[in-house]
Amino acid sequence: MKRKVMVLSLGGSLIIPDKVDIKFLKQFKEIIMRNTGKYRFIIVCGGGSLARTYISALTHKKYHMQSTAGIAATRANAKFVSVFFDQDPELEIPTTIKKIKKLIKKQDIVFSGALGFKPKQTSDSNAAEIAAYFKTEFINLTNVSGLHDKNPKKFKSAKFIPKITWAKFYAMANKSAFKPGQHFVLDQTSAKIIQEKKVTCHILGQDMKQLHYLLKGKKFKGTTISG
């Protein structure tokens, strides 16, 4: 049976919130490895605190320069996580969809960071683009359990949203202006891509049991964005 390609955006806030979260990465690795019999995985890594450190040191520079530094952080994280998964450290971190397509034919798991600079994009946007290209689902792993009506890290009254349409999510994402290193669960460009390309997206938190349930087709706690 041909294995389905599944695209994950691994939030940098999970890889390196302040320092590398070894406990989480061990759990993440276990779940991914348990499911390689059914799927091939493309895992796009975010920049996390490393990217924000770079960006905050360049606030006096132009937006393009800040973003380029953030992109470098995503690629450094992708290389680190690939080595954490015991991949050959000489394996390249792809920077184009064409390279990802070539690698995923030979590997169970391909790691990447952001693919390159485009205005108003994060690594989440690239994950959405990749999912659209492979005509598959997109799982966004972040540091909250799913989408809420407001930031649950700041507001205890935040309400969890288990399901939402592409159009409503796009409107929600665009309530605030884009900025490099932003914290919203998916950036505005990602919201636009998944709506236009009709990509089903799931937003999950740090509980890796939920990712396992999703991959097994079972009920899970998280948010699904679809038509």
N, C-alpha and C positions, 0 to 999 in steps of 0.2 A: 504493500500500500504506500502510495506517495505521501510523504509527510507534509503537513501544512506549515507554511512559513508564518510565524507569529512575531509581530514587532512590539518591542517593549521600550518605553522611555523610562530609564532608571534615573530618578531625580538625584541631582548632586547632593541634595539635602539628606539623602539616605546613605550615600557613599561617604561623604565627608561633611557632616553637619558642623562640627568644629574640628574634630579629629576623626580619623577613619573609624567607621563603625564596624569593627570586625565581627561582632555578634550577629548583626543584621546580614552582612555579606555571606557569612557561613550558612545562614538560613536560606537566603536567596539562592545561593549556589546549589544547595541540596534540592530545592524545589525544581529548579531549572534542569538539573541533571536527571532527576526522576522522571522528567517528561520529554526527554529527547527521543524516546522511542516513538512518540506521536507527532512531535513538532521539530522543526528547525527554528532557531531563534536568532533574530537580529535585535541586539540590545544597544540602544543609543544612550550614552551616558551624559548626564548634565554636569555642570561645573561646580555646584555647591559653594561652600565657603571659600574654596580656592579661587573660583571665578570672581566672587564678590570682593575678595582681598585685592585681586588684580585691578578690578574695575574701580574700587574706591580709591586706589592709589593713582588713578588716571582721570579723576573728575575734572582736572584742568585741561584734559585733552579732548579732541573731537570724538563724537559718538562712534565713528567708524573704528577709531583706535581702541576705545573701551571695549567694543564688541569683539575685535580681533583678539584682544587679551583674554576675554572670556571664552572664546572658541578654543584657544590654546589650552585652557584649563580643562575643557570637556575632553579633549584628546588625551591629555595626561591622565585623566581619570579612567578613560577607556583602556589605555595601556595598562594601568595599574590593575583594573578589574580583570582584564584578560589574563594577566599573570596570576592573579588570585585564583582564577579558574584553572590554573595549571596549563595554560596554553603556551606554546613556544614563544618566548619573548622576542624572537625575530619576526614573528608574524606581523604583517603591516596592519595599521589602523586605517581602514579605507576612508577616503575623503570625497567619494562620489558614489551615486547609486549604481553606476556601471561597475565599479570595483566591488561593491557589496554583492551585486548579482553574481559576479564571477566567484567570489569567495563562498557564498552560501551554497553553491553547488557541491563544494568539497568539504565544508565544515558543518558541524551540528550547530555551532554558535558563532556568530560574527559580532564583534564589538566595534562600535564607532562612537565618535563624539559628534559635534556639530560638523556639517559637511562643508560649510564655507559661509562667508559673510553675505547676508542679504538684509536689507532694512527691516526692522521690526520682527526679527525672528529669534527664537531660542532653539536649543536642541530638540525641544518638543515639536517644533514646526518640522524639523527634518524627519523626526520619527513619523509624523503624520504623512509627509510626502512619501516616505518609503512604504508605509502601509498602503497608500493609494496606488503606488506603482505595482506592488505585489498583489493588489486586490484582496487584502486581508484585514484582520482586525488590529486594533492598536490599543495596547494596555499602557496606561500611564501610572507609574508607581511614584507616589509622593509621600510627604510627611503628615498628611491628614487622611482620614478613612474614606474620603470621597468628596464630592461636591457639597457645599453648604451655601445657604443664602448669604452668609457673611463669614469672615475669617474665624473659624472655631478656635484658633490659637489666642485670639483676642476677645472673643465674645462667647460667653457661656450659653447665651440664648440662641446661638446659631443653629439653624434647622438643617438636618441632613436631607439631601435630595437624591433618592435612589435611581430615578429615571428622569431624563429630560430630552427634549427634541433638539436636533441640530440648530434650528432657528432660534429657539429660546436660549440655548447655551451661547450662541454667537452674540446675541444681544447682551447677555450677562457679562461676557468676556470684554465687551467693548465699552463697558461703563467707565473704565479708567484708561488713561493713556499708557502706551507702552514705554518701558524703560529697560535698559540692559540690566540683567540680574534680577528681574522682577520675581515675585513669589506666587502669583495666582496659579491655580492648578494646571492650566493650559494657557499659552499665550494667544493673543488675538488672531495671529496668522494661522495657528493650529486650528482654531475654531472655524475659520473661514475654509481651510482645506477640507476638514472632515465634513463640513456641510456641503461644499460644492462637489466633492468626490464621493459623497455618501459612504463615508468610512465609519463603521461602528467603533466607538471608543469606550473603554472601561477605565475608570479612575479608581485605584486601590491605594490603601495605606501600607503601613509597615508590617502588618500581620500577614506573614507569608502563607498561612493556612488558607487565606482568602484567594490568593493567587493560585494555589493548588486546586481549590474547589472550582475556580473559573476554568482552568485548563482541563479539568475532568468533566466539565459540563454540569457541575452541581451548583446549587444555590450558594451565593457568596455575598458578603457585605462589601458594597462599593457602589459606584454610580455608573450607569450605562447611558451613553449619549447616542441616539439613533433617530431614525425618522419618526 
